[in-house]
Amino acid sequence: MTTLKPFIVLALAATIAVSGCAKKDRKLMNLRATGRGPDEFAILPTKPLQEPKNYAALPEPTLGGTNLTDPTPRADAVAALGGRPKVLNREGISTAETGVVQISTRYGVAGDIRPTLTAEDKEFRLKNPPRLLERLFGITTYYKVYEPQSLDRYAELRRLRRAGVKTPAAPPAP
């Protein structure tokens, strides 16, 4: 057994030395590679080419415009599920939605709501900055800072039911 010990140590050292000589591509293990190569996940397959019905009615090409062969995954998914893909490209409010808009805007609409909310949120964040250790270690404090402004849906459901408001069924509290 004692004569085998130096042999095992020598074989182990030789194995380590040979494995250290192997050329390894260490970039494959780096998940934060900042190479300038192509992004394989950004490449989408195009639709098959098709001949237009009327060459005279072809639209003028525009820079950054769409093409008939461009992939449209959302519209394809809507069509596959039996929906109407043209609804995705609609602008404005449809006639079916006008009733909802009228009810929701019956007390008025603030035209500058986005800049107002942005300014109020900036002021709130300045009053509640992350602590030094949280900032140093990159700990997310979003939920903790905004918790006083969040709504407890189950407490609100109980409050409304006590007030006699008919509420739809809600999932049980966790």
C-alpha positions as CSV (number, residue, x, y, z in Angstrom):
1,M,0.0,0.0,0.0
2,T,2.9,2.4,0.8
3,T,4.3,1.8,-2.7
4,L,1.0,2.8,-4.3
5,K,0.8,6.1,-2.5
6,P,3.6,7.9,-4.5
7,F,2.1,6.5,-7.7
8,I,-1.4,7.9,-6.9
9,V,0.1,11.3,-6.0
10,L,2.1,11.4,-9.2
11,A,-0.9,10.3,-11.3
12,L,-3.1,13.0,-9.7
13,A,-0.4,15.7,-10.2
14,A,0.0,14.6,-13.9
15,T,-3.8,14.8,-14.4
16,I,-4.0,18.3,-12.9
17,A,-1.0,19.4,-15.0
18,V,-2.5,18.1,-18.3
19,S,-6.0,19.5,-17.6
20,G,-4.4,22.9,-16.9
21,C,-2.9,22.9,-20.4
22,A,-6.3,22.5,-22.1
23,K,-7.4,25.6,-23.9
24,K,-10.8,26.7,-22.6
25,D,-13.0,29.4,-23.9
26,R,-13.8,31.2,-20.7
27,K,-16.2,33.6,-22.4
28,L,-18.8,30.9,-22.6
29,M,-19.1,30.8,-18.8
30,N,-19.3,34.6,-18.5
31,L,-23.0,35.5,-18.5
32,R,-22.2,39.2,-18.6
33,A,-20.1,39.1,-21.8
34,T,-20.0,42.5,-23.4
35,G,-18.8,41.4,-26.8
36,R,-19.8,43.3,-29.9
37,G,-21.1,40.2,-31.7
38,P,-24.7,39.6,-32.8
39,D,-27.5,39.0,-30.3
40,E,-28.9,35.6,-31.3
41,F,-32.1,36.2,-29.4
42,A,-32.9,39.4,-31.4
43,I,-33.0,37.5,-34.7
44,L,-36.6,36.7,-35.6
45,P,-37.6,34.5,-38.5
46,T,-39.4,36.4,-41.2
47,K,-42.6,35.3,-42.9
48,P,-42.4,33.7,-46.3
49,L,-42.2,36.1,-49.3
50,Q,-45.4,36.6,-51.2
51,E,-46.2,38.2,-54.5
52,P,-48.3,41.3,-54.2
53,K,-51.8,41.2,-55.9
54,N,-51.2,44.6,-57.5
55,Y,-47.7,46.0,-58.2
56,A,-49.1,49.5,-58.8
57,A,-50.7,49.6,-55.4
58,L,-47.5,49.0,-53.5
59,P,-46.9,51.6,-50.8
60,E,-43.9,53.9,-50.9
61,P,-41.0,52.4,-48.8
62,T,-40.4,54.4,-45.6
63,L,-37.4,54.3,-43.3
64,G,-38.2,52.3,-40.2
65,G,-41.5,51.2,-41.7
66,T,-43.0,47.8,-41.6
67,N,-42.8,45.1,-44.3
68,L,-45.3,42.3,-45.2
69,T,-42.7,39.7,-44.2
70,D,-41.9,41.3,-40.8
71,P,-42.8,39.0,-37.9
72,T,-45.9,40.0,-36.0
73,P,-45.9,37.6,-33.0
74,R,-48.7,39.4,-31.1
75,A,-51.0,39.6,-34.1
76,D,-50.3,36.0,-35.0
77,A,-51.1,34.9,-31.4
78,V,-54.3,36.9,-31.4
79,A,-55.3,35.4,-34.8
80,A,-54.4,31.9,-33.5
81,L,-56.7,32.3,-30.5
82,G,-59.6,33.4,-32.7
83,G,-59.3,37.2,-32.1
84,R,-59.1,40.1,-34.5
85,P,-55.4,41.2,-35.1
86,K,-56.4,44.5,-36.7
87,V,-57.7,45.7,-33.3
88,L,-54.1,45.8,-32.1
89,N,-53.3,48.6,-34.5
90,R,-56.3,50.7,-33.7
91,E,-55.9,54.3,-32.6
92,G,-58.2,56.2,-30.3
93,I,-61.3,54.9,-28.4
94,S,-63.6,52.4,-30.1
95,T,-67.3,52.7,-29.9
96,A,-67.5,49.7,-27.6
97,E,-65.2,51.5,-25.1
98,T,-67.0,54.9,-25.1
99,G,-69.3,53.9,-22.3
100,V,-66.4,52.9,-20.0
101,V,-64.6,56.1,-20.8
102,Q,-67.7,58.3,-20.1
103,I,-68.2,56.6,-16.7
104,S,-64.6,56.8,-15.6
105,T,-64.3,60.5,-16.6
106,R,-67.6,61.7,-15.2
107,Y,-65.8,63.6,-12.4
108,G,-63.3,65.3,-14.8
109,V,-59.9,64.4,-16.2
110,A,-56.6,66.1,-15.4
111,G,-54.8,66.7,-18.6
112,D,-51.4,67.1,-16.9
113,I,-51.7,64.0,-14.7
114,R,-48.4,62.4,-15.8
115,P,-46.2,65.4,-15.1
116,T,-48.0,66.0,-11.8
117,L,-47.5,62.4,-10.7
118,T,-43.8,62.5,-11.8
119,A,-43.2,65.6,-9.7
120,E,-45.0,64.2,-6.7
121,D,-43.1,60.9,-6.9
122,K,-39.8,62.7,-7.2
123,E,-40.6,64.7,-4.1
124,F,-41.6,61.5,-2.3
125,R,-38.4,59.7,-3.2
126,L,-36.3,62.7,-2.1
127,K,-38.0,62.5,1.3
128,N,-37.4,58.7,1.5
129,P,-33.9,58.0,0.2
130,P,-32.4,54.5,0.6
131,R,-30.1,54.1,3.5
132,L,-26.3,54.0,3.1
133,L,-26.0,50.2,3.4
134,E,-28.9,49.6,1.2
135,R,-27.4,51.8,-1.5
136,L,-23.9,50.3,-1.0
137,F,-25.1,46.7,-1.4
138,G,-27.7,47.5,-4.0
139,I,-30.7,46.3,-2.0
140,T,-34.1,47.0,-3.5
141,T,-36.1,49.2,-1.2
142,Y,-39.0,49.9,-3.6
143,Y,-41.6,47.8,-1.8
144,K,-40.6,48.9,1.7
145,V,-40.7,52.6,0.7
146,Y,-44.0,52.5,-1.1
147,E,-45.8,50.1,1.3
148,P,-47.7,53.0,3.1
149,Q,-49.2,53.9,-0.3
150,S,-50.2,50.3,-1.2
151,L,-53.7,49.0,-0.8
152,D,-54.5,45.9,1.2
153,R,-57.1,44.4,-1.1
154,Y,-58.5,42.1,1.6
155,A,-58.9,44.8,4.2
156,E,-60.6,47.0,1.6
157,L,-62.9,44.0,0.6
158,R,-63.9,43.6,4.3
159,R,-64.5,47.4,4.7
160,L,-66.7,47.4,1.6
161,R,-68.7,44.4,2.7
162,R,-69.3,45.9,6.2
163,A,-70.6,49.0,4.4
164,G,-73.1,46.9,2.5
165,V,-71.4,47.3,-0.9
166,K,-72.0,44.2,-3.1
167,T,-68.6,42.9,-4.1
168,P,-67.7,40.1,-6.4
169,A,-66.1,36.9,-5.1
170,A,-62.4,37.3,-4.3
171,P,-59.7,34.6,-3.9
172,P,-59.1,33.6,-0.4
173,A,-56.4,35.4,1.6
174,P,-53.1,33.7,1.7
